Structure formats: structure tokens, C-alpha cells
Amino acid sequence: MIEFLQGISTGIYIGLAFLAVIGLLSQMSLYAKAGQPAISALVPVWNVVVFIKVVGRPAKHALFLIIPGLIMLGAAIAFWPSLDALFPHHDPDAGWIAGPGSLKDAMVPLAIMGVAALPLLFFMIIMFIEVCDSFGKHSTVDKILCVIFNGIYILIVLGVSPTPYESAWWSRKRGKPYYMPDFNHKGKKYLITPTEPIQDDYKNQKLKVKSISKDWDPLGGKNLKETEESDEVIIAGDMKVSMLAADLKGSTDGDSNEVKKSWQEEMKEKFKKD
């Protein structure tokens, strides 16, 4: 196999390197926009856990991606001789000639890898669809484009574009609490608790928003510490939680379920007075 790889043209390697860079940049931009550490895209396993967090799934769901990958890697290592024999090798006199192995000899490892790849592929498609929903791209066209052109789509449409991160969709859809970063106050988070699972239109869903401190456990919430001044408001589901950054102390107006005044408006009033 090594000899075969050495014989591949430089142009193909340049193309593969380009795709790898696109994939890496798309991951980093996606994580950054969701309030996660972009550097995690460079670290195996950690990048999978962060990817899971972006859509609001429990960290243990990362095993749906990690376990099939480990099975495929284990099969490749255990049956390496039979797999390596499938690749052609170069002869100084005859040029490239077929490898000594056959598909029949490598049937077991190929079957194991194929079976493991099916759930991996299925879960990846589901994850890309949930990423689209998490960034407010709910149309079928967007989801199909994301699945087909995942790295390029994520980089251009979700990563570097003005498209905001709206919610951790998997949790929101099921009415489970999730966290949102406050992009206007560094180190501050919001705890979002849907009043119920999404029944019909997600815009009709009401969300309880509570300000919390930066001392929180991103995987389990066991170390969650609320700030002394934290309060809770209820907003309509069609509001951009990522752009809320509201003063949560007395910021609701009766039962209107609307945020009365944002911190940006209060700052404008303050500077006008000064």
C-alpha cells in the first residue's frame, strides 16, 4: 500500500490537502460561531464531542461516531496483510502489476468495515441535518446541500457567513435544557429551558432564559453555578437567543412573553444621558 501511495501524482495529494483544509476550517468556524473552542477541531475525539455539543446531544452520543470508527480501524490493523495485498505494486521491468491478494481473501475485514460504516454514515447524515437546524437552516434544500457538500457548505453558508447560531436543536426539539453562549458578554452563558417539546412550528415554542456564570460543566451541568443577580425570562421561540443579551433583572413586561429592553438599548440610553 505504501508503494502504491508513493506512486500517486502530486496533483491528487494537493487536491486531498485542499479538501482537508476546507474540512478543518469549516469545523473551526462552526465551533467558534456556536461558542465552542475552535481549537478542538484539531484534537481527535475532542472534536467529535464538541460537534455533538453544538447540536445539543449528550456527550455519550459521540460514541455513535467513535465506536464504528474504532471498529473500522481495528479491522484494518488486524487484517492488514490481506488488505495490503489488494494494492498494486511497482515492478522495475513490468511497471504496475496487480497485488497478489484477492477480494475473497479480504472479504472478512471488508465486511466488518462495511457493516461498521453503515451506522457511522447514517448518524453523520443525521448530525449534518441537525447542524442545519441549529443554525436556522430548516429547508430541505439546505439540508441536502449540507449532506452532499458538507465541508464546503458548512464553511461558506454556516461558518463565515452572517448566519447566527440559533439553538442546540436536538435538545430544543425534545424540550430539554441546553446552553447558549452570550456573544456580547464574554464568559457569560444562558441556560435555555423550552417549556415543552416542539409540537408544530418551532416559532410557537416558549423558551425560559436564565443567565448563569462562566463556572459550568459543559457536559453534565453538575457544577452549574448561577450568579446572584440571575433572573429568568420567557421569550418567544422565533427570537434569536444568540442575540438576546438582555438585562434579565425585571426585563419582562407582564405576561407578554416578550423581552422588554435589551442591554444594547440600555447602553444607548446611558450614553445619551452622559
Solvent accessible surface area in square Angstrom, and as a share of the most:
residue,aa,sasa,rsa
1,M,69,0.31
2,I,121,0.61
3,E,71,0.32
4,F,66,0.27
5,L,65,0.32
6,Q,140,0.62
7,G,44,0.43
8,I,43,0.22
9,S,65,0.42
10,T,98,0.57
11,G,50,0.48
12,I,95,0.48
13,Y,90,0.34
14,I,112,0.57
15,G,33,0.31
16,L,99,0.49
17,A,56,0.43
18,F,122,0.51
19,L,102,0.51
20,A,66,0.51
21,V,79,0.45
22,I,25,0.13
23,G,26,0.25
24,L,61,0.30
25,L,83,0.41
26,S,4,0.03
27,Q,52,0.23
28,M,51,0.23
29,S,22,0.14
30,L,2,0.01
31,Y,0,0.00
32,A,52,0.41
33,K,43,0.18
34,A,2,0.01
35,G,27,0.26
36,Q,32,0.14
37,P,59,0.37
38,A,30,0.24
39,I,95,0.48
40,S,0,0.00
41,A,6,0.05
42,L,89,0.44
43,V,63,0.36
44,P,103,0.65
45,V,87,0.50
46,W,103,0.36
47,N,28,0.14
48,V,32,0.18
49,V,28,0.16
50,V,1,0.00
51,F,17,0.07
52,I,0,0.00
53,K,36,0.15
54,V,1,0.00
55,V,0,0.00
56,G,14,0.14
57,R,25,0.09
58,P,48,0.30
59,A,29,0.22
60,K,140,0.59
61,H,25,0.11
62,A,3,0.03
63,L,88,0.44
64,F,100,0.42
65,L,16,0.08
66,I,35,0.18
67,I,85,0.43
68,P,11,0.07
69,G,29,0.28
70,L,106,0.53
71,I,80,0.41
72,M,48,0.21
73,L,102,0.51
74,G,35,0.33
75,A,6,0.05
76,A,24,0.18
77,I,118,0.60
78,A,75,0.58
79,F,73,0.30
80,W,105,0.37
81,P,100,0.63
82,S,27,0.17
83,L,18,0.09
84,D,46,0.24
85,A,23,0.18
86,L,53,0.26
87,F,60,0.25
88,P,42,0.26
89,H,66,0.30
90,H,83,0.37
91,D,44,0.23
92,P,124,0.78
93,D,142,0.74
94,A,71,0.55
95,G,22,0.21
96,W,113,0.40
97,I,69,0.35
98,A,87,0.68
99,G,14,0.13
100,P,119,0.75
101,G,22,0.21
102,S,50,0.32
103,L,119,0.59
104,K,169,0.72
105,D,92,0.48
106,A,0,0.00
107,M,112,0.50
108,V,84,0.49
109,P,1,0.01
110,L,69,0.34
111,A,51,0.39
112,I,64,0.32
113,M,47,0.21
114,G,35,0.34
115,V,104,0.60
116,A,7,0.05
117,A,33,0.26
118,L,122,0.61
119,P,68,0.43
120,L,42,0.21
121,L,110,0.55
122,F,133,0.55
123,F,17,0.07
124,M,53,0.24
125,I,59,0.30
126,I,50,0.25
127,M,0,0.00
128,F,24,0.10
129,I,53,0.27
130,E,15,0.07
131,V,0,0.00
132,C,0,0.00
133,D,9,0.05
134,S,0,0.00
135,F,2,0.01
136,G,24,0.23
137,K,52,0.22
138,H,55,0.25
139,S,54,0.35
140,T,96,0.56
141,V,101,0.58
142,D,31,0.16
143,K,43,0.18
144,I,90,0.46
145,L,69,0.34
146,C,0,0.00
147,V,42,0.24
148,I,107,0.54
149,F,107,0.45
150,N,55,0.28
151,G,15,0.15
152,I,77,0.39
153,Y,12,0.04
154,I,9,0.05
155,L,26,0.13
156,I,99,0.50
157,V,43,0.25
158,L,0,0.00
159,G,7,0.07
160,V,109,0.63
161,S,29,0.18
162,P,135,0.85
163,T,20,0.12
164,P,42,0.26
165,Y,8,0.03
166,E,25,0.11
167,S,1,0.01
168,A,3,0.03
169,W,26,0.09
170,W,25,0.09
171,S,5,0.03
172,R,6,0.02
173,K,101,0.43
174,R,99,0.36
175,G,19,0.19
176,K,93,0.39
177,P,79,0.50
178,Y,10,0.04
179,Y,52,0.20
180,M,0,0.00
181,P,14,0.09
182,D,8,0.04
183,F,95,0.39
184,N,58,0.30
185,H,62,0.28
186,K,211,0.89
187,G,34,0.32
188,K,54,0.23
189,K,32,0.13
190,Y,1,0.00
191,L,31,0.16
192,I,0,0.00
193,T,43,0.25
194,P,6,0.04
195,T,65,0.38
196,E,85,0.38
197,P,60,0.38
198,I,34,0.17
199,Q,135,0.60
200,D,125,0.65
201,D,62,0.32
202,Y,46,0.18
203,K,98,0.42
204,N,102,0.52
205,Q,6,0.03
206,K,63,0.27
207,L,0,0.00
208,K,71,0.30
209,V,0,0.00
210,K,47,0.20
211,S,9,0.06
212,I,0,0.00
213,S,22,0.14
214,K,141,0.60
215,D,76,0.39
216,W,44,0.15
217,D,33,0.17
218,P,59,0.37
219,L,103,0.51
220,G,51,0.49
221,G,22,0.21
222,K,178,0.76
223,N,94,0.48
224,L,52,0.26
225,K,123,0.52
226,E,92,0.41
227,T,38,0.22
228,E,181,0.81
229,E,102,0.46
230,S,28,0.18
231,D,56,0.29
232,E,76,0.34
233,V,4,0.02
234,I,57,0.29
235,I,0,0.00
236,A,16,0.12
237,G,2,0.02
238,D,72,0.37
239,M,61,0.27
240,K,88,0.37
241,V,1,0.01
242,S,4,0.02
243,M,113,0.51
244,L,11,0.06
245,A,1,0.01
246,A,3,0.03
247,D,44,0.23
248,L,9,0.04
249,K,124,0.53
250,G,64,0.62
251,S,8,0.05
252,T,53,0.31
253,D,81,0.42
254,G,65,0.62
255,D,142,0.73
256,S,58,0.38
257,N,48,0.25
258,E,86,0.39
259,V,25,0.14
260,K,130,0.55
261,K,66,0.28
262,S,26,0.17
263,W,64,0.22
264,Q,58,0.26
265,E,86,0.38
266,E,61,0.27
267,M,71,0.32
268,K,131,0.56
269,E,75,0.34
270,K,114,0.48
271,F,134,0.56
272,K,171,0.72
273,K,170,0.72
274,D,133,0.69
